[in-house]
Amino acid sequence: MRTFGQDFFGEMKSKLGIELMGVASIEMLVTKELKDRATALLPEVKSVIVFGKEIFKEVVALLEPSKRTAEGGQGALLGPHSDYLNGRLNRAVYDFADLFRKEGYRSLPLPAAGCPTDQRSLTAIFSYKHAAEVSGLGTIGRHSMLITPKYGPRVRLACLLTEISLEASPVVRKDYCVGCDACIRACPVQALGLPSQGEAYVMNKFGCQAYRQAGFPCSICMKVCDRVLG
């Protein structure tokens, strides 16, 4: 039977053009909720692989809060750019799933465009960013996004649940959020707040969603965070 070690993952990252890849075992999913969501999707899941692609700094630099609904602007380039990144991530997720399934391991791809979400609570059926955190890709900042060591918050994510037991990636011990609150101050709808002790972030998800659904491109929190981190 084929083995899937570090050499394999390094080769596949290069072949598929994926900048970030991390692995978590089901035991590493630190909250019961995350474990329950994974096993609800794939009952015998043993490992979670998280894939990440860099969002170009040049695209993020163009982001500005819109002043009118459906207003055109340079920030609108983030949409098609994200579509391209999603396509590359989805190819990687499905290629891995095909390889594992041929070896007899059931595997479930979770696409980059996002998991289905319960619209009553705006809660995804599986949290990519929390899986990425326990897969060693970074830590979550006050804007609720993953912050990575190399690309800051400028990443798109996709996940794969699989029944194969894989070697877990080391968890990041450093908090990459510098606590500057720039994202909280810059949010055009004041959807972000100061977290209490023990909380990573406070976010009014409904306020953020309503702003976007009204036709306003945003992601200003990503831009200001990237600027602070350099």
Backbone bond lengths (Angstrom), bond angles and torsions (degrees), N, CA, C in turn:
res aa  C-N    CA-C-N  psi(-1)  N-CA   C-N-CA  omega(-1)  CA-C   N-CA-C  phi
1 M - - - 1.460 - - 1.525 109.57 -
2 R 1.324 116.80 141.27 1.456 121.84 -176.90 1.525 110.78 -66.94
3 T 1.343 116.54 144.08 1.455 121.28 176.13 1.521 109.47 -102.89
4 F 1.342 114.81 149.14 1.459 120.54 -177.25 1.527 108.74 -123.74
5 G 1.332 116.21 81.75 1.452 121.70 -178.25 1.514 111.94 -101.10
6 Q 1.331 115.67 -165.72 1.454 121.01 -176.39 1.527 111.97 -63.96
7 D 1.339 117.24 -35.82 1.465 119.73 178.97 1.523 110.63 -62.28
8 F 1.319 115.70 -40.80 1.467 120.26 178.88 1.527 110.85 -61.79
9 F 1.330 116.21 -46.53 1.462 119.63 -178.14 1.528 111.03 -65.81
10 G 1.322 117.57 -39.17 1.453 120.60 177.28 1.520 112.25 -62.72
11 E 1.322 115.60 -41.76 1.469 120.77 178.77 1.521 110.81 -64.25
12 M 1.341 116.32 -43.12 1.458 120.12 -177.98 1.528 111.84 -70.06
13 K 1.323 117.56 -36.74 1.462 120.11 176.60 1.519 110.39 -58.53
14 S 1.319 115.94 -45.62 1.460 120.74 -179.57 1.523 111.12 -66.59
15 K 1.310 116.05 -44.35 1.466 120.98 -177.65 1.521 111.95 -63.21
16 L 1.327 116.66 -40.02 1.461 121.28 -174.55 1.531 113.33 -93.87
17 G 1.333 116.60 -5.07 1.457 119.48 179.12 1.523 113.14 68.62
18 I 1.326 116.72 39.72 1.463 122.01 -179.43 1.534 108.24 -103.52
19 E 1.323 116.53 122.79 1.466 119.26 -176.73 1.534 112.69 -75.40
20 L 1.316 116.78 -35.65 1.466 120.69 -174.45 1.520 110.77 -126.58
21 M 1.328 115.13 139.54 1.459 120.59 176.42 1.527 107.94 -153.70
22 G 1.311 116.14 129.15 1.459 120.83 179.12 1.511 110.39 -139.59
23 V 1.328 115.60 155.29 1.470 121.44 -177.38 1.525 109.37 -126.24
24 A 1.324 115.65 135.32 1.468 121.67 172.41 1.521 108.60 -125.55
25 S 1.324 116.13 139.20 1.459 119.34 171.83 1.518 107.92 -81.18
26 I 1.322 116.81 159.06 1.453 120.51 -178.11 1.518 110.64 -59.67
27 E 1.343 117.35 -31.10 1.465 120.52 179.25 1.530 111.40 -69.01
28 M 1.343 117.60 -21.84 1.462 120.82 -178.21 1.521 112.45 -81.48
29 L 1.320 118.02 -13.49 1.463 120.14 -179.34 1.523 107.13 -69.11
30 V 1.310 115.60 100.93 1.460 122.15 -160.57 1.529 115.03 -65.75
31 T 1.316 118.09 -24.85 1.459 118.69 179.26 1.521 110.37 -105.93
32 K 1.304 115.57 149.18 1.460 120.80 177.91 1.526 110.26 -62.17
33 E 1.338 116.25 -35.06 1.456 119.78 -179.66 1.528 111.23 -61.34
34 L 1.340 116.91 -44.27 1.466 120.29 -178.99 1.524 110.40 -66.62
35 K 1.332 117.50 -40.81 1.463 120.77 176.58 1.522 110.79 -62.51
36 D 1.325 116.05 -45.46 1.467 120.10 -178.94 1.519 111.43 -62.25
37 R 1.325 116.27 -39.05 1.470 119.51 -179.78 1.532 110.42 -67.68
38 A 1.336 116.72 -38.52 1.467 119.71 178.50 1.522 111.29 -65.71
39 T 1.323 117.21 -46.34 1.473 120.38 -177.64 1.521 111.66 -72.14
40 A 1.334 117.70 -25.22 1.463 119.71 174.94 1.528 110.85 -67.01
41 L 1.320 115.85 -31.92 1.463 120.97 179.85 1.521 111.93 -82.55
42 L 1.343 117.02 -40.08 1.464 122.26 -179.64 1.534 106.98 -142.24
43 P 1.332 117.63 96.21 1.478 121.37 -169.30 1.525 115.33 -53.37
44 E 1.334 118.93 -35.68 1.465 121.29 -177.92 1.528 112.53 -102.10
45 V 1.326 116.37 26.58 1.468 120.22 -178.96 1.520 110.52 -59.27
46 K 1.327 115.87 136.11 1.465 122.35 177.44 1.532 111.70 -114.80
47 S 1.342 116.10 -31.19 1.466 120.05 -175.11 1.527 110.89 -140.13
48 V 1.318 114.47 151.61 1.465 122.18 173.86 1.522 107.54 -122.15
49 I 1.316 116.70 125.50 1.468 121.41 175.58 1.516 107.71 -107.02
50 V 1.325 116.76 129.82 1.462 121.57 178.50 1.525 108.50 -113.09
51 F 1.316 116.20 130.50 1.460 123.82 -178.46 1.526 108.82 -111.24
52 G 1.337 117.46 141.71 1.454 120.75 178.74 1.517 112.70 -136.35
53 K 1.337 114.78 140.20 1.472 121.33 173.76 1.521 109.09 -120.46
54 E 1.321 115.39 141.57 1.464 120.74 179.22 1.527 111.07 -70.62
55 I 1.328 116.09 132.03 1.468 121.98 166.81 1.525 106.42 -84.48
56 F 1.317 117.46 126.69 1.458 120.79 -173.27 1.530 111.53 -61.16
57 K 1.319 115.26 134.85 1.462 121.41 177.85 1.524 110.76 -59.23
58 E 1.329 116.72 -35.95 1.464 120.60 -178.53 1.524 111.80 -62.94
59 V 1.337 117.00 -33.88 1.465 121.17 178.87 1.526 110.57 -74.27
60 V 1.327 116.03 -43.92 1.467 120.64 -179.44 1.526 110.86 -63.21
61 A 1.319 117.36 -34.93 1.467 121.36 -178.69 1.520 112.55 -62.13
62 L 1.324 118.02 -20.70 1.468 122.08 -177.75 1.529 113.12 -87.71
63 L 1.327 117.14 -6.86 1.456 120.20 -176.30 1.524 111.13 -68.20
64 E 1.329 115.84 133.40 1.461 122.72 174.27 1.524 107.67 -144.83
65 P 1.344 117.95 147.65 1.469 118.57 176.74 1.520 110.77 -65.79
66 S 1.329 116.87 135.22 1.459 120.94 179.36 1.524 110.41 -78.49
67 K 1.309 116.04 151.14 1.462 121.04 179.92 1.520 112.08 -104.86
68 R 1.319 117.35 -17.90 1.459 120.32 -179.36 1.521 109.23 -135.58
69 T 1.313 116.46 147.36 1.452 121.25 177.64 1.522 110.69 -58.84
70 A 1.342 115.51 135.04 1.467 122.66 177.76 1.528 112.60 62.64
71 E 1.309 117.44 18.73 1.458 120.77 177.40 1.529 109.85 -67.10
72 G 1.313 116.05 131.01 1.452 119.50 176.50 1.515 110.13 -76.54
73 G 1.312 116.73 155.41 1.451 119.46 179.72 1.508 110.91 -178.55
74 Q 1.322 114.71 170.96 1.456 119.97 -177.83 1.526 111.85 -63.06
75 G 1.354 116.20 -30.83 1.450 119.88 -179.26 1.511 113.76 -63.48
76 A 1.328 116.62 -19.44 1.466 120.49 179.71 1.525 112.11 -66.57
77 L 1.340 117.36 -12.53 1.463 120.14 177.44 1.529 112.00 -66.43
78 L 1.343 117.02 -18.99 1.462 119.26 179.59 1.521 111.61 -62.45
79 G 1.333 117.63 -33.59 1.466 121.13 -178.90 1.521 113.10 -60.38
80 P 1.342 118.43 -59.58 1.468 119.10 179.29 1.527 113.22 -64.57
81 H 1.334 116.61 -32.28 1.462 119.26 176.94 1.531 109.80 -62.94
82 S 1.325 116.90 -43.93 1.466 121.16 178.68 1.523 111.06 -64.38
83 D 1.334 116.82 -36.14 1.466 119.86 178.01 1.526 110.57 -60.68
84 Y 1.327 116.33 -41.98 1.467 120.60 178.64 1.526 110.61 -63.15
85 L 1.337 116.37 -47.95 1.466 120.25 -179.89 1.524 111.05 -61.91
86 N 1.321 116.87 -40.08 1.461 120.62 177.86 1.522 111.29 -58.97
87 G 1.327 115.95 -41.41 1.458 119.71 179.49 1.523 112.31 -62.85
88 R 1.334 116.58 -41.67 1.463 119.93 178.85 1.534 111.28 -66.23
89 L 1.323 115.59 -41.08 1.464 119.91 178.63 1.525 111.43 -65.54
90 N 1.305 116.11 -41.43 1.463 119.15 -179.17 1.521 111.89 -65.37
91 R 1.318 116.78 -35.57 1.466 119.22 175.79 1.530 109.54 -61.37
92 A 1.345 116.30 -44.81 1.460 120.40 -178.86 1.526 111.35 -62.87
93 V 1.322 116.87 -45.66 1.465 121.20 -179.00 1.528 110.71 -60.89
94 Y 1.311 116.77 -44.80 1.465 119.96 -177.55 1.531 112.06 -73.95
95 D 1.329 117.55 -33.21 1.469 119.42 175.63 1.526 110.80 -63.63
96 F 1.323 116.80 -42.50 1.466 120.44 176.90 1.525 110.08 -64.42
97 A 1.316 117.18 -43.86 1.458 120.34 -179.92 1.528 110.92 -60.31
98 D 1.314 116.92 -41.54 1.468 120.56 178.46 1.528 111.30 -61.45
99 L 1.336 116.57 -44.27 1.464 120.33 179.95 1.526 111.70 -61.43
100 F 1.324 116.65 -46.93 1.462 120.32 -178.07 1.528 111.44 -67.66
101 R 1.315 116.66 -39.47 1.470 120.13 -179.07 1.526 111.16 -65.98
102 K 1.335 116.94 -34.64 1.469 120.17 177.03 1.525 111.30 -66.80
103 E 1.336 116.51 -24.21 1.463 121.03 176.96 1.533 111.90 -88.71
104 G 1.316 115.92 1.71 1.463 120.04 175.88 1.512 115.51 95.54
105 Y 1.346 117.64 11.20 1.461 120.93 -179.62 1.533 109.68 -105.46
106 R 1.313 116.05 120.71 1.462 118.80 176.82 1.530 108.64 -63.71
107 S 1.329 115.63 139.01 1.467 120.98 -176.12 1.520 109.51 -145.11
108 L 1.326 115.48 139.85 1.467 120.52 -176.80 1.529 110.20 -121.78
109 P 1.348 117.85 111.83 1.469 120.29 176.80 1.533 110.34 -75.79
110 L 1.330 115.82 136.78 1.462 122.12 173.95 1.526 106.45 -115.44
111 P 1.314 118.42 109.99 1.466 122.15 -165.94 1.519 113.93 -70.79
112 A 1.340 114.41 160.49 1.457 121.92 -175.82 1.521 112.98 -69.32
113 A 1.307 118.10 -24.59 1.460 119.78 179.96 1.518 111.79 -68.12
114 G 1.338 116.92 -10.20 1.455 120.14 175.67 1.510 112.91 115.28
115 C 1.321 114.50 146.33 1.457 120.88 176.63 1.521 110.17 -72.91
116 P 1.332 117.34 155.66 1.467 118.97 169.89 1.526 110.15 -54.93
117 T 1.318 115.57 145.57 1.459 121.60 -174.47 1.518 110.78 -125.61
118 D 1.323 116.11 137.71 1.457 121.81 173.04 1.524 107.70 -72.54
119 Q 1.330 117.52 110.05 1.454 121.42 -174.14 1.523 112.97 -69.76
120 R 1.313 117.84 -15.63 1.465 120.05 177.87 1.523 111.26 -71.38
121 S 1.323 116.65 -35.08 1.462 120.60 -178.19 1.520 112.44 -120.01
122 L 1.334 116.70 -3.06 1.472 122.90 -174.70 1.519 110.96 53.55
123 T 1.334 114.92 43.11 1.457 121.29 178.89 1.522 109.18 -110.34
124 A 1.339 116.46 124.28 1.464 120.70 179.82 1.527 109.79 -71.96
125 I 1.338 116.20 153.76 1.461 118.92 179.86 1.526 111.58 -68.89
126 F 1.340 117.38 -15.82 1.471 121.47 173.37 1.521 107.58 -155.27
127 S 1.334 117.09 132.03 1.462 121.43 -175.67 1.520 110.84 -89.94
128 Y 1.326 116.12 109.75 1.456 121.17 179.09 1.529 111.36 -63.47
129 K 1.330 116.53 -43.96 1.465 119.17 -174.40 1.530 111.67 -66.65
130 H 1.336 117.12 -37.08 1.461 118.57 178.27 1.530 111.00 -71.77
131 A 1.328 116.50 -35.60 1.461 119.46 174.54 1.525 110.28 -65.20
132 A 1.342 116.86 -38.38 1.466 120.83 178.86 1.524 111.07 -64.21
133 E 1.323 116.09 -37.14 1.459 119.76 -179.79 1.528 110.94 -63.09
134 V 1.337 117.17 -45.58 1.466 119.56 -179.40 1.527 111.84 -79.29
135 S 1.340 116.91 -7.21 1.465 121.03 174.88 1.526 111.91 -93.32
136 G 1.327 116.66 5.10 1.452 120.00 174.86 1.514 115.79 83.93
137 L 1.342 117.75 16.27 1.461 119.14 -177.25 1.521 113.30 -88.72
138 G 1.336 118.50 -15.83 1.450 120.49 -179.03 1.511 111.33 162.80
139 T 1.335 115.84 -161.10 1.462 121.40 177.38 1.528 108.83 -133.81
140 I 1.316 116.52 161.27 1.464 121.74 -175.91 1.528 109.83 -92.69
141 G 1.334 115.34 133.39 1.461 121.10 -177.17 1.503 112.97 -97.33
142 R 1.327 116.03 -175.94 1.460 121.91 -176.67 1.525 113.03 -69.67
143 H 1.324 117.03 -13.55 1.462 120.81 176.02 1.531 111.32 -90.02
144 S 1.317 117.57 2.49 1.474 125.53 178.46 1.513 113.42 80.05
145 M 1.328 118.60 0.71 1.460 121.49 179.79 1.528 110.73 -94.91
146 L 1.322 114.95 157.21 1.462 120.58 172.91 1.526 109.46 -70.60
147 I 1.332 116.37 136.03 1.463 121.82 173.22 1.523 107.71 -113.75
148 T 1.322 116.23 121.04 1.464 121.60 -178.04 1.530 110.34 -100.28
149 P 1.333 117.78 155.28 1.471 120.07 -179.10 1.531 113.41 -60.07
150 K 1.325 117.48 -38.57 1.470 120.68 -173.36 1.517 113.22 -93.15
151 Y 1.335 117.51 -40.17 1.459 120.61 -172.73 1.521 113.62 -110.54
152 G 1.312 117.67 5.27 1.450 119.42 -177.12 1.525 110.45 59.05
153 P 1.348 117.85 -135.15 1.465 120.05 -179.52 1.534 113.76 -85.80
154 R 1.327 117.42 1.91 1.469 120.99 -172.75 1.537 111.94 -84.63
155 V 1.320 116.56 66.84 1.467 119.97 179.55 1.530 110.87 -139.56
156 R 1.318 114.61 146.92 1.469 122.55 168.44 1.523 106.37 -107.90
157 L 1.329 116.27 147.07 1.463 120.76 -174.06 1.523 112.24 -126.45
158 A 1.318 115.01 153.97 1.468 123.32 169.60 1.522 106.75 -146.39
159 C 1.329 117.60 160.30 1.469 120.96 -175.83 1.528 111.09 -134.07
160 L 1.313 114.01 157.70 1.456 121.37 173.40 1.527 108.43 -135.00
161 L 1.326 116.18 125.85 1.459 121.60 172.42 1.522 107.90 -97.59
162 T 1.319 117.40 134.80 1.462 119.84 -177.39 1.521 111.70 -145.07
163 E 1.321 115.72 153.16 1.464 121.39 179.94 1.525 112.53 -82.15
164 I 1.315 118.03 -7.11 1.463 119.86 -179.59 1.535 110.01 -80.20
165 S 1.327 116.90 138.73 1.461 121.36 175.54 1.527 108.73 -83.87
166 L 1.323 116.11 119.07 1.461 121.84 -177.88 1.526 110.01 -118.12
167 E 1.324 115.87 155.87 1.453 120.75 176.84 1.527 109.45 -66.85
168 A 1.323 116.27 126.68 1.459 120.86 -176.92 1.525 111.46 -75.76
169 S 1.311 116.15 147.72 1.464 121.74 175.48 1.525 109.34 -78.06
170 P 1.335 117.54 150.66 1.475 119.37 177.10 1.523 110.78 -65.89
171 V 1.320 115.91 138.91 1.465 121.47 -179.83 1.525 109.36 -78.61
172 V 1.334 116.41 139.19 1.460 121.66 177.82 1.527 109.35 -72.17
173 R 1.319 116.64 128.93 1.466 120.52 179.82 1.522 112.46 -96.74
174 K 1.328 117.82 -14.96 1.456 121.30 -178.45 1.525 110.24 -88.38
175 D 1.341 116.34 138.13 1.461 121.13 174.88 1.523 107.92 -88.63
176 Y 1.332 117.17 116.77 1.453 120.51 -176.14 1.524 113.53 -86.66
177 C 1.330 117.74 -7.62 1.462 120.52 173.22 1.521 107.63 -79.62
178 V 1.330 117.63 122.61 1.464 120.78 -175.69 1.525 112.03 -86.90
179 G 1.336 117.51 0.94 1.457 120.85 175.68 1.515 114.04 66.92
180 C 1.340 117.32 29.67 1.467 121.05 -176.88 1.525 112.52 -80.30
181 D 1.327 116.54 -17.23 1.473 123.29 -179.74 1.526 113.30 67.86
182 A 1.337 118.23 13.48 1.469 120.30 179.78 1.523 110.93 -60.67
183 C 1.325 116.89 -37.82 1.467 120.19 -179.78 1.524 110.90 -66.14
184 I 1.338 116.83 -38.36 1.469 121.01 -179.40 1.523 109.50 -65.51
185 R 1.315 117.09 -44.02 1.465 121.18 -178.55 1.528 112.01 -69.06
186 A 1.340 117.57 -31.33 1.464 120.96 -174.22 1.524 113.75 -85.92
187 C 1.324 118.79 -16.19 1.465 120.77 -175.21 1.532 110.62 -59.79
188 P 1.335 119.09 121.31 1.466 121.11 -174.98 1.525 114.25 -68.55
189 V 1.334 118.01 -16.32 1.470 120.11 179.35 1.523 111.69 -118.51
190 Q 1.325 116.90 12.40 1.464 122.36 178.57 1.536 111.33 52.78
191 A 1.343 114.32 43.01 1.467 119.77 -179.58 1.522 112.36 -82.06
192 L 1.332 117.55 -12.94 1.458 121.72 -179.08 1.523 110.35 -106.01
193 G 1.323 116.07 145.70 1.455 120.80 179.23 1.507 111.36 -135.91
194 L 1.329 115.46 172.02 1.459 120.43 178.51 1.521 109.87 -74.38
195 P 1.324 118.17 124.07 1.467 120.13 -179.83 1.519 111.80 -73.80
196 S 1.322 115.68 148.53 1.454 121.09 173.69 1.528 109.06 -78.40
197 Q 1.311 116.64 168.83 1.454 120.70 179.06 1.528 109.83 -59.00
198 G 1.316 116.32 131.78 1.458 121.31 -178.19 1.506 113.96 91.75
199 E 1.334 117.90 -9.46 1.467 121.56 177.28 1.525 109.65 -102.77
200 A 1.336 115.79 142.84 1.471 119.59 176.96 1.523 110.81 -81.77
201 Y 1.331 116.42 -35.68 1.469 120.34 -176.75 1.523 109.84 -160.32
202 V 1.329 114.94 162.00 1.468 122.67 171.92 1.514 106.43 -128.38
203 M 1.334 116.70 126.19 1.461 119.31 -174.67 1.521 111.15 -143.60
204 N 1.322 115.99 133.08 1.465 122.21 171.26 1.532 106.83 -88.19
205 K 1.321 115.96 91.40 1.466 120.84 -175.39 1.525 111.68 -63.50
206 F 1.329 116.86 -32.07 1.462 120.03 -178.54 1.525 111.02 -71.31
207 G 1.340 117.07 -36.52 1.458 120.18 176.49 1.517 111.52 -65.05
208 C 1.326 115.93 -43.24 1.465 120.93 178.66 1.528 110.44 -62.93
209 Q 1.337 115.97 -45.77 1.461 119.43 -178.74 1.526 111.66 -64.53
210 A 1.325 117.26 -41.65 1.464 120.54 -178.76 1.524 110.97 -61.71
211 Y 1.329 116.48 -39.34 1.459 120.96 179.01 1.524 110.83 -62.56
212 R 1.333 115.45 -44.62 1.467 119.80 -179.69 1.525 111.30 -68.64
213 Q 1.327 117.03 -41.27 1.455 120.44 -178.81 1.522 112.45 -66.79
214 A 1.323 116.35 -21.81 1.456 120.21 176.84 1.526 112.06 -76.39
215 G 1.337 115.67 -3.35 1.459 119.81 177.01 1.508 114.67 98.32
216 F 1.347 116.98 13.96 1.458 120.15 179.49 1.525 110.22 -95.98
217 P 1.349 119.67 112.54 1.460 119.49 172.11 1.519 108.71 -65.69
218 C 1.331 117.39 147.69 1.466 118.56 -174.90 1.525 110.73 -140.13
219 S 1.340 117.53 -116.47 1.470 123.48 -174.04 1.523 111.72 63.59
220 I 1.342 116.99 26.80 1.459 120.89 176.72 1.523 110.57 -62.74
221 C 1.336 116.56 -33.46 1.465 119.46 178.67 1.528 110.99 -59.89
222 M 1.327 116.68 -36.60 1.462 120.57 177.26 1.523 110.53 -65.74
223 K 1.322 116.42 -42.37 1.463 120.61 -177.84 1.520 111.56 -64.33
224 V 1.335 117.27 -48.07 1.470 118.77 -176.21 1.529 111.06 -69.44
225 C 1.328 117.25 -34.28 1.465 121.12 177.06 1.531 109.65 -65.19
226 D 1.319 116.81 -44.74 1.462 120.91 179.95 1.523 110.80 -63.13
227 R 1.328 116.83 -36.64 1.466 121.55 179.40 1.525 110.52 -66.20
228 V 1.334 116.43 -42.90 1.469 120.83 -179.80 1.529 110.81 -64.94
229 L 1.349 115.80 -43.16 1.457 120.16 -176.87 1.529 112.17 -75.20
230 G 1.333 116.11 -16.77 1.457 119.85 177.27 1.489 113.52 79.90
